[in-house]
Amino acid sequence: MADPNTLTAAEQAAGWKLLFDGKSMDAWRGYQKPASDWKVVEETLAPDPKASGDLITKEQFGSFELAFEWKISAKGNSGVMYHVSEAPERSYYSGPEYQVLDNSRGEPPLQRAGALYDLYAPTVDATKPVGEFNESRLLVKGNHVEHWLNGQKVAEYELGSPEFKAKVAKSKFKDWPFAASPKGHIALQNHGDDVWYRSIKVRVLK
């Protein structure tokens, strides 16, 4: 296993690249603005909970594999969105969200860690205790998406499928440009809680 915020030789050969190396925020900017209230804290990316605004990648991605590690505060809430457009007011209006959460917060199944927020519940609670880093993987290949958490596949779905559309139609996303684009930014959510991200790496898929 690689040290935090690094790539192994095998990962480099497979086409992975770091979006965060523990020091530089050059791959990131604020949502709808060039700057952000996020900072590098002990080689992690962390928001200012008292501020507002999500952090997004400068680059946009279509089909990709994303690996990242996260540690959440007690009762904390955050998330990682993808295919984010900057047209709507907030990033989650357009981007499906891999939920990051302390499950002891008591959220319903559709909003627990590893879920596609509010649409597909995780099949199992694979989280580590608060204070420990979790390892997540998000696979987006065409319309096929998989959510992995600490080595277990916890959610799987097809963007734009009849099932997916039916779930969206019954959700708060129904009137937004949600999951409307095959390509977009990756976003880290500032939900007003302490959260720390590291070892964020991406591999573009054909």
Buried (B, 14 or more C-beta within 10 A) or exposed (E): EEEBBEBEEEBEEEEBEBBBBBEEBEBBBBBBEEEBBBEBEEBBBBBBBEEBBBBBBEBBBBBBBBBBBBBBBEEBBBBBBBBBBBEBEBBBBBBBBBBBBBBEBEBEEBBBBBBBBBBBBBBEEBBBEBEEBBBBBBBBEEBEBBBBBBEEBBBBBEBBEEEBEEBBEEBEBEEBEBBBBEBBBBBBBBBBBBBBBBBBBBBEBE
